[in-house]
Amino acid sequence: VGSEMCIRDSMKRVYLFCDNGMSTSMMAQRMQDVADSHNLPIECKAFSYKIIQDIIEKNTLDCILIGPQTKFLFDEINKKYGDKTPVMVIDPTDYGMMDAEKVLKKAIVQMKKFKNK
């Protein structure tokens, strides 16, 4: 149980937000599969941006990803949460190709850059 706690403590939450969370939930699942296959302590989930406030009040997020179809929300979300959490719009090409590995890598790079600010 001790080592399990340690893993949980270092778990990174990379949450995706879009209009209703349908297509991003497929991306989030694929990203989770990539993270699991590389034994990365990362949790990927997708939600509607309409409940972002509730999600952030209940969880400490390590990276906020915004679906390309809702990139117009970037400024608002970044202004509200960007001082505590890196906020990034998913590249439309990566999203269209459902390239979960590329999206996850970019999120990890973003988290590292943010941490070293």
N, C-alpha and C positions, 0 to 999 in steps of 0.2 A: 504494500500500500504506500510506503514511503516514496519509492521511486515514481509511482504513478502520480502522486501529488506534485512531485518535482516537474514532471512533464506538463501537468495541467497548469502549473504556475507560469511556465514559459510559453504556453499556447498563444499563438498569435491569431487574432481575429481579423480576417479580411472579408468584409461584407460588401456585397454588391447591391446597388439601388437603381431601380428604373421605374417605369410607370406602374406596372402591376406585378412585376417580378416573375413573369412567365418565362420569357426567353433567357433572362439572366439566371433563373434557377437552373436551367440546363448548363449554362456556363459555370455557375458556382459548383455544381455537381462534378463537372469535368475537372475543374480546378482542384476540388477536394480529392478526386481520384489521383491526380498528378502528385499532390502533396503527400497523400498516403503511400503512393508507390515509391517515393523518395524518403519516406519516414520523416517528413517535416512536420513539426508540431504546429500545424496551421489549420484553422477552422474557416471554411468558406461557406457562406450562406447568402441567399438573395432575398430581398424584401422590396416592397413598394416604397418609393421615396416619401409617400404620404405618412409613413409611420417612423421615419428616421429619428425623430425626437424621442419617441418611446424606446426605440432600440438602443440609442446612445445613453439614455438615462439608466437602462438596465445592464448595459455591457460596456466594457472598456474596449474600444476598437483600436486596432493597430494600423488599419488602412481602410479608407472608404473609396470604393470604386463606383463610378457612375456609368450606367449604360449609355452608349453613344446616342441613343434615341432621346435621352433626357439630358444631353450635355448643356442645355440652356440653364440647368439648375446649378452648374459648377460654381459660379461666382457666389451665389447665395449660400450654398453648403460650405464652401471654402471659407467664406467670411465668418460663418457661424461656428465651424468646428476645426478649421485648418490650423489654428494655433496649437491644438492638442493632438491632432491626427492628420497624417497626410491624406489629401484628397486628390483623386485622379480620374480622368475620363478614360474609359476603355477605348483603345484604338479601334476605329470602325472596321478596319481590315481584319485585325485579330479577332474581333467579335464576329464578323461575318463568316470567317473561316472556322469559328469555334476553336481557336488555337489557345486552349486553356493553359498550356505550358508557357507560352509567350506572355500571356496576361499575368500569370502568377509570377514569372521572373521579373516583369516590370514592376509589379507590386512590391516584391522583395527589395528591389533596387531603391524604390521610392521610400520604403520604410527605413532602409539603411541611411540614405541621404538625410532623411528627416531627423533621425537619431543623432547624426553627426553635425546638425546645425549649430 
